[in-house]
């Protein structure tokens, strides 16, 4: 089977489905960090699909969908539009949001 990049419609459906399952605090947090999906460059593996869809942004971190591994990931970025590191988790979007939320709550303490 030949790999094909995920479409914007598929990404939007995943986002919509996740938003329907988020509780009040997590949904409010997500609404603060989400962005309209946009393709960002990732130098190691992202060239074949013209990058990966970034869906969330906070500070120097992005949430993006790795459609090679079929999961959402959190990565740092130094230059806007470029994902610094390839991550191959197979998390759903809710888990990625929870991970960022948990990190911020940890830093707040």
Rosetta blueprint (number, residue, H / E / L):
1 X L
2 X L
3 X L
4 X L
5 X L
6 X L
7 X L
8 X H
9 X H
10 X H
11 X H
12 X H
13 X H
14 X H
15 X H
16 X H
17 X H
18 X H
19 X H
20 X H
21 X H
22 X L
23 X L
24 X H
25 X H
26 X H
27 X H
28 X H
29 X H
30 X H
31 X H
32 X H
33 X H
34 X E
35 X E
36 X E
37 X E
38 X E
39 X E
40 X E
41 X E
42 X L
43 X L
44 X L
45 X L
46 X L
47 X L
48 X L
49 X L
50 X L
51 X L
52 X E
53 X E
54 X E
55 X E
56 X E
57 X E
58 X E
59 X L
60 X L
61 X E
62 X E
63 X E
64 X E
65 X E
66 X E
67 X L
68 X L
69 X L
70 X L
71 X E
72 X E
73 X E
74 X E
75 X E
76 X E
77 X L
78 X L
79 X L
80 X L
81 X L
82 X E
83 X L
84 X L
85 X L
86 X L
87 X L
88 X L
89 X L
90 X L
91 X E
92 X L
93 X H
94 X H
95 X H
96 X H
97 X H
98 X H
99 X H
100 X H
101 X H
102 X H
103 X H
104 X H
105 X H
106 X H
107 X H
108 X H
109 X L
